[in-house]
């Protein structure tokens, strides 16, 4: 009986999250206003439906998975993905790429162009072309509407229910423990999984078009069969406990041969790895150590013995470990060396600014970023870090102005709204600060904290009519979703 009640609570949680997964500005939309995915007319999603489904899916992912929020890491994976999209059939469509902090070797394509890559997979790749191959493959699943076609054949569920179930199926096998139970949505998910899984034909199509994307984008087309070959060897060595990537993307000799044959049609191209890829791997390797001291020792050993692919990347990994270990002066010294030769590498500049700031050198940290800001005015990692430093230096007005612009450019970035709420609070705008924190929690699928923040905002004295009306409207929508959750839990 307890298992049944728990199961109902899991399902209620998923559905309630889905009901909440619209932008804060669009809280007036209710689930009843949304069309069914599998319409009787046989049409697939409209662009608006697909966009909404994708946002709903991503909200559930943020609520249940450790999505990486580091602006530098997020910027790299999106820049790489965008470069590949330019050479795909998805040119002109919205795509969003994100990293999931997990040692699992996995990647997946969700609805609406949301593509997730696990950090464990990044560390498994041996070249930037291999990472690009994985992204190109997933991009093709989106552009060829493989998920849509499978879903249309499987279900006539509402858009909100569909997003929950798609996320549940994608995550069910990797979440583990209670999270896996919650993600499975019981027999309903199990019943649909076979119909949602990509077919072998889908996989071959994604391989074929993905290889073309790699070539057209200037990457090595042979990286795809090369990565599959290594995964195939892993397939044999893992036995039953396969990495999730091998379960959702089964690697067979036939598939390897087919992808190799297609890649051989293109001329050989050797593309060196970009420094950003190497720095990404160094950062992820540093984060994989629980203890910062052990991470520092690891990178010192690499540098001492010369066992590195790129010396600068190893130095960068060491600087990150020293920074995490509160050795700010030592971290600054390493980063200063790196910036002498490469003063415009944003990873060095931004990390050095953090080291300066933590060491109490606030003026130097801000001047470093402001100087780079003139060269890279459109760099989100640089601008959001500068705004954060402004806040720490007591320059809330400058931070607020910059963060308002960044929030308009990236309206789904939860961290931006959190910083913006701090800036508003420092400026004395209490109601706005709580409203912005509600946005932060709402985007993360945390309904109860969002509801609390809106209630606090409404209690701030001196609200005008429009502020009160807006807050009450948003509060009403969130309250309805919370009530729905409680209703499901009581069943």
N, C-alpha and C positions, 0 to 999 in steps of 0.2 A: 504493500500500500504506500509506503514511504517512497519507493522508487517511482510509482506512478505519479505521486504528487510532485516529486522532484522533476519528473519529465514534463509535467504541465508548466512548472515554473520556468524551465528552460525554454520551452516553446513560447511562453508568454514574454519572456525577456527578449527573445529574438524578434518577435513580432512588434513588441513595444519599441525596440530600437529602430526597427524599420519605419514605424509610424513617425518617429522623430527625425528621420533622416532627410530633412529638407533644409535649405538655407534659412537662417534666422529671418531674413526678409520675407520668406515665403511661408511663414507659419499659418497663413490663412488657408493653405491648401489642405484638404482632409483626404483620408484614404478613400472615401467614397467618390471623390472627384476623379480618381485615377482610373484609367481604362485597363481592361484585361490585357495580358501579354498575348495570349493566343486568341485573337479575335476570330469570330466566325467567318469573316471575309477572307481569311487566309493570309492577311498582310502580316509582315513582321513589324518590329517596332518602328514608330515614327522617330525622327531625330530627337524630339522632345521627350518621348517615352524612354528612349535609350539613355539620354542624358540623366533623367531622373532616376532610372534604375541603377545607373552607375554611381550616382551620389549616395543612393540608399545603401548599395553594396559597400561603398568605401566607408561610410559611417559605421557599419557593422564591423568592418575590418579594424578600424581604429579602436573600437570598443573592446575587441577581443584579442588583438594581436599587438606585439611590441613593435609598432611601426617606428622606424628611425626618424627622428626629428632634427638631427644635426643638419644645419643648413648647407654645409659644405658637401656632405655625403649625398644629401637629397639633390643638390644642384648638379652634381656630377652625373648621377644616374638619369636625371631628366634631360641633361644636355646630350648624353649619349643616345638616349631613346629618341629624342627629337630629331637628331641627325639621321637616324635610320628611318623614321617616319617620312622624312622628306623624299626618300627614295622608294616609298611603298605606295600601295593603292590607298592608303589612309591620309595622303597629303591633303591638308585642309581640314581634317577632322581633329577633334580634341583627344589628346592622349595624356595620361598622367602616370608617371613611373614612381615607384616607391620601394624602399628597402625594408625588410622585416628582420629584426635583430634575432636571429635564430641560427644555430649550427646546422640545421636541416639543409640538405641539398635539394632545393625546390624553387620553382617559379611558376606563376600562373597568370592567365589572362582573365580578368573579370569583365563584366558588362560595362559599356560606356567608355572603353579605352583605358581602364585602370589596370595596370600591369605591375605585379609584385614580384620582387626577387629577394630571396633569402640571402643573408650575409654569408651563410655557409656555402652557398653556390658560388658566390663571388670569389671566395677563397679557394674554391676547388678549380676554378678556371686557371689556365696557365698562360693566357694571353688576353689582351683586350678584344681581339677578334673572336675568341671563344665566348666572352661575355656578350659581345654584340650579336653573336649567332643565336644565343638563347633569347635575347630581346627581339631579334628579327623573327624568330619562330613564333613567339607569343604575339607580336604585332600582327602577324598573318592570321592567327586565330581570330583576331578582332576584325580585321579588314574583310575576311571571307565569311564573317558572321556565323562561325561554327557554333558558338554558344547559343546564339539566337535560334538557329535552325534546330538544334537539339532540344532547346526548351519549347519551341513551338510544337514539336512533335510529341512532347511529353506532358504538356500541362495547359490548363486554361485558368491558372491562378491569377490573382491580382498582381499588379506591379510590385506592391510592397511585400506581399508574401513571396513573390518570386525572387526578389533580391535576398531575402533571408535564407531561402532554401539553396540558392546558388552559392552563397557564402558558406552555408553549413556544409554543403557537399565538398567544396574546395578545401575547407579547413578540417573537416571531420577526422581525417586519417592522421593529421599531424598534431592536433591540439593536445591529445593525451589526457588521461584522467577524467575528472568531472567536466573539463572544457570540451573533451571529445564527445561526451554524452550530450552536452548542451548543443554542440554544433551539429550533431547527427539529426536532430529533429525527429528522432524515432523512426518508426516504420515508414513514415511519409518520405523522408529523405532516402532511406534505403530503397524504397520502391522506385524512386526517380533516378537514382544514381546511374544505373546502367544506361538510361536514356540520355543523361547529361554528358557522360564521359565522351571525350572526343574519339571518333572512330579511327581505324588505321588509315582510312582514306583522308580524313582530316589531317592526321599527322604528316602523311606524305605530302599533302598539298602545302602545309605549313613549312615543311622542309624545303620543298621546291621553290616556293616564292621567297622564303627566307634567305636562301642562297643567292638569289638574284638581288635581293636588297643588300646583302653584304657586299657583293661585287660593285653594285652601283654606288654604294656609300664609301667605297675605297678600302674596305676590309678584306681579309683573306677568306674567300669562299670555302676553302678547304678546312677552315676552323670548325665548321659544323660537323662534318663527318669525323674530324679528329676528336672533338669533344664527345661525340656519340661512341666512338671506339673506346675511349677511356671509361665512359659510363657502362659500356658493354662488359668490359673487364670487371668493373665494380659489380655489375649484375651477377656475375658468376661467383665472385668472392663473398658477396653479402649473404647469399643463400636466401632464406625467407625474409630476413629483416632488411628489406630494400629501402634505400632513400626514397622519399616521396616522389622525387622527380622521375625515378625509374618506374614507379607505379602508375603515375599519370601520363608519362611519356615513355612507354615501353620501348626498349632498344633491342632490335633483333638484327641478325646478320643481314637479312634482306634489306632492312631499312638503312643500315650502314652502307651497304653496297650501292643502294639506290642513290643516297645522298652524295656518296663519293663520285659516282658516275656523273651526276649533274654538276658537281663542283669542278670536275676535270674538263668540262666544256669551256671553262673560263681560263684565261691565261694566268700563270702563276704570279702571285703578288705577295711580296713580303712587306708587311706593314709593322713598323716598330710600335711598341706600346707607348701611349702618351704618358707624360709624367703624372697627369691627374689619375689615371688608372693605377699606376704604381703607388701613388700616395694614398689612394682609396684602400688598396690592399694593406698598406702599412698601418693605416688607421684602424681597419677592422681587425688586423692581427693584434694590435696593441689592446683593443677593447676585449679581445677574446681571453685575456688574462684577468682573473679575478683580482689578483694582487698587483698593484702598480709597480712595486719593487721587482717582482718577477718579470714583468714586461720590460722594465729598464735593463735588467740583467740579460734578457734574451737579445735585445737589440745591441747591447754592448758587445756581446759574444759574436754576433753576426759581423759587426764592424771590425772587431779585433782579428777575427779569423778570415775575413774577406768573403764570407759565405752570403753574399747578397746579389740580387739581380741589378740593383741600382743603389749606389752608395747614398745618394741624397734621400731616397725613400727610407732607407734604414735609419739615417740621421733624424728624419722627420718622425719616424716611429719612436725613436728614443726621446725626442723632445716632448711628444705627447705623453709618454710614460712619466717623464720627470714632472711635467705639469700636473698630471693626476696625482703624483706623489708629493705635491706641494713643494717641490724643489724649483721655485720660480726663477731664481737667478741662473741655475744650471740650464733650465729649459730655454731661457732667453738667450743664453750664450750659444746654444746649438742653433737656434732659429736665426740669430744675427749672422752666423756663418753662412747659413743657407741663403739668406736674403742678400748677402754681398754679391753672390753670383747670379741670383734670380730674384731681383727686387719686385717683380710684377707677378710672381706666383702667389695667387690669393691664399692658398693653404698656409704658406709660410707667414704671410702678412697678418691674416686673421688670427692664427694661432699665437703669433708673437704678441699681438695686441692683448690677447687673453692673459698671456704670461706677464706682460707689463702691468695690466690692470690688477691682477692678483698680488703683484709685488708692491702695489701702492703707487705705481707710476702712471696715474690716471691721465695726466696731460700728455705724456709720451704715447700712450695707447691710442688716445683720440686723434692726436696729430698724425700718427702713422696711418690710421684709417681714412682720415680726411684727405690726406695726400693721395692715397690710392683711389678714393671716391671720385676724384676729378677724372681719373683715367678710366674708371669702370663705373659709371653712374647707374648702369642697369644691372649691376651684380646684386642679386638678392642677398646672398650670404654676407657680403660686405656691408650693405646698407642696414640689414637687421642687426648685425653685430655693433655697428656704429650707434644705432638707436639705443641698444642695450647699454652701451658704455655711457651714452649721454645720461641715461637714467641713473646710473651708478655715480655719475659725477654731479648730480643735482641739476641737470639741464633738461628738465621735463618738457618744457615747451618745444625745444628742438626735437626731442624724441617723439613727442606726440605728432608733430607735423609729418615727420618721416614715416612713422608707423601707420598713420591714416592713409598715406599713399600706398604703402606696401600692402595694407589690408585690402585696398581696392584692386590691386593687381593680383593678389593671391587670396581670394575670399574664402578658401577652405583651409588655410594654414592656421592651425589652432594656436601655435606658439605666438604668432603675430598678435592675435587678439588678447592673449595673456599679458604680453608686454604693453599693449595699448591700454589695457585696464589699469596697469600700474602707473602709466603716464597720466591717465585721466585722474587717478586718485591723488597723485602728487600735485596736480594742478587744482585740486579741490573740487573736482567734478564727481561727487560721490555717486549720484544716480547713474551717470554714464559709465563709471567704472564698474559698478555691479552689473549693468546691462551687458557690458563687453565681456565680463567674466562668464555671464550666462551664455553668451555666444561661444566662448571657449569650451565650456562644458558640453553645450548642445552639439557642437561639431564632433565631440568625442563620444557622443552617445550616452553621456551621463545626465539623465533626466532630472533626478532628484537634486543634485547640486545646482543645475541650471534653474530649476524651480525656486530654490532657496534664494539664489542671487536676484531673481526678478522680484521676489517678495520683499527683500531688503531694499531694492531700488525704489519700490513703490512707497516705502516708509520714509524716504528722504524728504525732509520739508522743503517747500518752495517749488515743487514741480508745477509746470504750466499745464494747460489743458491737453496739448498735443503729446507731451511726454507721458502724461498719465494714461491717455487713451492708447498710445502705442504699447506701453508696458503691460497694461491690463489685457490687451488683445493677445500679446505673446504669452502672458501668464495663463490665460484661458486655454490656449492650445497645448501648452506643456502639461497643464493640470489634467486635461482630457486624456493625454497619453499615459500619464501616471495612473489615473483612475482605471484605464484599460488594463494596465499591467496588474494592478491589484485584483481586478475582476478575474483575470485569467489565473492568478495564483490561488484564488479561493475555490476554483473549480475542482 
